[in-house]
Amino acid sequence: MTTTEISTLAGYEAFAPSLLVEKVGAVHVVRINRPQAFNAVDEALHHAMTKIWRVLLNDDDVRAVVITGSGKAFSAGGDMVMFGRLIEDPVARAHQIAEARVVFTEVINFGKPLVSAVNGPAVGLGCSIALLSDLVIMGENAYLADPHVAVGLTAGDGGAAMLPLLIGLTKAKQYVMLGDRITAKDAEQLGLAIEVVADDAVLDKALALGERLAALPAQALRSTKIAMNMHLSRAALGVLEYALAEEFVSFSTPEFQERVAAFRAKAK
């Protein structure tokens, strides 16, 4: 089934077309849906990401969630046209930074099981969503990356806050400061992904995990997840506040502005 054939579930129409929601068996599937742009995050998608978690949490029919990308990417980073607008408009930039904080806190506090089916590049916010998920399945050609520093931005909305807690400070510095890709094989060895499968099997494997999670006693699963995520949230949130404030400043630096201009010129 192609994304153009998916009718988003009743109650989730406001998130379309940026996010499409369907139910497959007992699992709710959220698709990041800008395939023509490799699911790069623009303003509409970013805003949808701030709102959908609360709706899913309050929907009694939702027992487990799988998030994936339409097409060949999970989410290939921030949209360069959007970055250009944020450079020029500090008010819009402040709003975007505030939303980034909301996305992070909503996902880390999301009280239902969340599986990321990483079907291609997961970059920037896409990488953060995967890191914040409970379980991650990756295609053999997929990868994670946080290129904030490489493009001139403080790593504000995920990598600097989460990776040191998940893989240790030294390895985290390699991937965040240098922007190196975390291949699917490396992600599995580092404990970021629980399994690597063929690219065309990622969603099916994630759905099977979702079915197992949906069948577990809901209160026991929810409270256990919340308890375990306290290890992360208590350590990460202070880092997040500092990093996001510095990311706002980064938009005004010539290094970032030059890189955005170069990316946009190359795209044209």
N, C-alpha and C positions, 0 to 999 in steps of 0.2 A: 504494500500500500504506500503510495506517495503522500507527501505532506499536503498536496493540493486536494487529496481525496479524504483527508481527515477532517471530520466535523468536531470542533472543540465541544467539550461537554457543557451542558446547561449549567449556568452559574460561573463559567469561566470565559465567556465571550469577550469580556472587557480586556483580556490579555492577548487576544488574537489581533493581528497575525504574528506578533513578536514571540509569543509563547502559545503553543497549541497543547491542549490537554485532552487525553483520551483515556479510556479505561480498558485494560487488557486483562481479562480474568479478574483477579482480585486486586490488581495493581493499577495505580494511576500513573500514567506516563506523561511527563512534561517534556515537550520538544522545543528547544531553542530554534527559532525558525526565521533565519535570514540566510538561507543557503546560498543565494547569489553573492553574498559577501562573506562566505565561510563563517556565518553566524557571529560576525564582529559585533560588538556591543555599541549600539547607538543610544540616543536619549530615550526612545520609546521602549527598547528592550531593557535598558537599565531601570527605568521606572517600573516596568512590569515585574522585574525581579524583586523590587522592594515590597510589592503588594501580594504576590501570589502565595507566599508561605503562610501568611495568616489565614487566607481563605482555605487553603488545604488543611491547615491545623483545625479549623472550625467546622470542617465538613466531616460529619460522622461516618460517611461512606468511605472515607480515605483510611486505609489500613497500612499501606506502604506506597512509596513514591520512587519511581525511576526517572532520572533526568538524563536526557541525551540531546544530541544535535541533529538537525535535519541535514541531509546531504553528507558531505565528506569531512566535516569538522564538528567538533564539540562546540567550541567557540574560540575563534582565532584572534582574540585580543580586542582592543578598543578601536572604534571607527575613527579614521584619521580626519574625516570631515567634521565629526563631532569635536575632536581635539582642537581643530582650528577655531571652532565657535567658542570653545571654553577658554582659549587663549585670549580672545577678544572681549569676552563678557565675564567679568569677575563675579557678578551676581549668579549667573547660570553655573559657573564653576563651583561656587560655594554650595549651591543646591545639589550639584552632582556629588560633591564630597560628602555632604550630609546623607545623601541617598546611599553612598558606598558604605557608610557606617551602619545604616539600617539593614542593607543586604547582609552584611557580615553577621550582625547580631541576630537577625531573623533566622538565618540558616543554622548558626551554631546553637540556637535555642529551639530549633524546630523539634517538636516533641514526638514526631513519628519517624519511622525508619526511612532513610534516604539512600538510594543506591545511584551512583553515577556510572552511566554506560558511556565511557569515553571512546567514541568512535572515530576520532581523528585528533588534530591539534586542540589542546586545551591550554589557552594562553591568557595571561592577565586575569580578568574576572573568571574566565572559564576554568583556569587553574585553581583559583581560590574556591570556587564551588565544588570542584572535585576534592580538594583537600579537606573541606568542611563536611563532606558526605560521610556516612557511616561505613559504607563499603564501596570500593571502586573496582570495576571491571574495565580493562583496557584492551583495545585491539592491538595486534602485534605491530602495526605501523603508527599507532597513536603516540603522542608524547605530551608531557606537561612542561610549561615554561612560564617564568615570570620575568619579562624583559623590561620592567620599569626602569631600572638603572641604565640599561643600555640605550634607551631612548631619551634619557634625561629626566626621569621622574623618580621621586622617592617611592619606594615599594610600599604604597600606603594601604592597600585593601586586601592583603592576604599573606603574601610570601614572607615578609619580615615578621609578621605576627605569628604565623602558624608553622612554617617549616622548621624553625629551630626546636619546637616542641615535638615534632613528629620524627625528625631524622637526626637531630643533634646540631649544634651550632656551626661546627666546621663545615660539614657537608652543606648545610643551609646557606652559608656564605658563598660557597662555590656556585650554587644554583641561582641565588638571588643577586649577588653582587656582579657575577660574570654573565648572568642570564643564560647559562648553559641549559640545553634541553635535557629533561629527564625522560629517557626513552622508556617504553613500556617494560622492557626487561629490567632496567635499573629501578623503575618504580616498584616492581614486584620484589626485587631484592632488598630495597630500602623499606619495605613494608607499607608503601603508599597505596599499592594496588594488591588485591588479594588473588587476582588471577589475570593472566594474559591469554586471550583467545584469538582465533582468526577474526579479521576485521568484520566479516559478514555474520559473525556469531555473537557479537558483543551484546546486542539488545536482547537476544534470546537468553543468554546466560544471566543478564541482569534481571530479566523478568522471572526467571526461575528462582533467583535469590529473593526477589520481591514477593513471590508466592509463599516461600518459606517464612519470610518475616510477617506477612499478612496473617498467616495461620497461627502465630504465637499469641499468647494472652496479652491483650493490648495494654492493660495497666502495668503489668510487670515489665513489658518491653519498654514502654514510654518512660517509666520512672528509672529504670536501669540506664537507659540512654542518657537521660538528663544528668544522672549521678556521674556517669563516666565523662560526659562533656564538661562537667565542672572543672576537671583538670585543665582543660584547654581554655575555657572562657575566662577563668580567674587569672590565668597567666597572660592571655592574649589581649584583653581589652585595653589595658593601659598602654601597651605597645601600639595598638591600633590608633588611639587618640593622637599620640605624638606623630605617628607616621602619616596619618591623613592630613594633619595640619601642615606638615612639611611638603606633602604632595601638592597641596594648594599653592604653596610658594613656588614649587618647581615649574608650574605652568608659565611663570613670568621670567624664567631664565632663558638666555639666548640659546643655550645648548639644546633645550627641548624644542624651542620654537624653530630652530634651524633644522632639526631632525624631522619635525612634522612637515615643514615646507618641502624638504627633500623627498619624503615619502609621497606626498601629494603630487609633486611634479613628476615623479617616476610613474605613478599610477595613471596620470593623464597621458 
